[in-house]
Amino acid sequence: MSSEMTSTTLEPHVADAVADAIAVVRRNIDRFGDAYVDDTTQWDRYALRPADGPFAEGRNHGWTTSFVPGMQWLAYDLTGDEVFRDQALRHAADFERRLRADEDLDTHDLGFLYTLAAVVPWRRTTDERWHAAGIGAAERLMTRFLEPAGIIQAWGDLTDPEQRGRTIIDSLMNMPLLTWAGEQTGSPRFADAVRRHTAQLRTHMLRDDNSTFHTFYWDVETGEPLRGATEQGLSDDSCWARGEAWGVLGLALNYGATGDETLLDAAWRCADYFLRHLPADLIPYWDLVYSDGSDAPRDSSAAAIAACGLYELATCDPDRARAARARREGDALLDALIARARPASPEASDALLLHGVYNLPKGIGVDEGTLWGDYFYFEALMRRTRPDWERYW
């Protein structure tokens, strides 16, 4: 066990996995410093985020950059080493700058970005700079709330007719920023947006068989639900594995925020479907239509997200038997990731978790490490290591 670990009761394989994760995060600080890496690895190594339009190589744009400081905060919480805290705060300053400069903010993923890059720093330091950045990001996110549909629109330009009235299952993970902003400001409009958005997704994106659509459209004039679709799954009526995992975690988190028991039921429906459609080795295929014997790529990041969702259910479900089951299932998924998707050594990859998929239909990041896979794998390790950890979401 690493000397950085303070616990002496962990199973050896979990303690080793945590120590390896900390070592990789430390090495990536040394290698990349203040720069940002790409969404996925290439042959298990991260490259600097490519230049794109006005953004030079390594600059802060896109939806995944906050997972870098998110991992640094996890490492700090586990070790108390200020190397991790100091670097995470340097990223917080850059996210504050990104907000002020209005750089690449036309996205529903402001919740992913500013929960980890502003709310967590504020909670750890009480510095009003980060509080203001978090509130500013939440206000910007609220500009995407569409009446009368009652949803936060996904992706890009709000006037784009191809995207108008569309949201995605991932957007459940952006609601915690609005919940926090409502708690901080006392304004009920944040909580109302969370309540309405999550109710719409629960009602229309969760199918009768407990699988989920990746995306769904509403009529922006009438609010009428129109149709489900996919961007990253096999087909509109298949079940994209990572989307189902977002359902488990996102619905569980929003149950905790709202107390709406229908969200708890929906989280379990997603969890049961996800677990029933896993192969024997528990590492899901990228779409849950595939089963044992397929040569389709796996998506380890979906398992990491689902494990966090199950650990969240273990914490929030008042039914003790179901909570215990959730923890057992979360442990089983995490054990499988440690055994089958963890690099052979901390030096073997820049990623914490191998065998992820970003977007198979577009051929992006297939069988690679991913920033979100790394982050949620590390968060799952944290939840396993310290069940009383104060979650970031």
Protein Blocks (a to p, Z undefined) as FASTA:
>chain_A
ZZkbmbfkbcfklmmmmmmmmmmmmmmmmmnmmaccdfbdcehiacddddehjbcghiae
djklmmmmmmmmmmmmmnopaklmmmmmmmmmmmmmmmmnopakacfklmmmmmmmmmmm
mmmnopaklmmmmmmmmmmmmmmpccfklpaceehifklmklgopacfklmmmmmmmmmm
mmmnopaklmmmmmmmmmmmmmmmpcfkopacfbdcddfklopafbdcdfkbmblklccf
klmmmmmmmmmmmmmmnopaklmmmmmmmmmmmmmmccfkopacfbfkbcehiacdcdfk
lmmmmmmmmmmmmmmmmblklmmmmmmmmmmmmmmmmmmmgcfbfklpmbfbghiafblm
nopaiaiacfklmmmmmmmmmmmmmmmbccfZZ
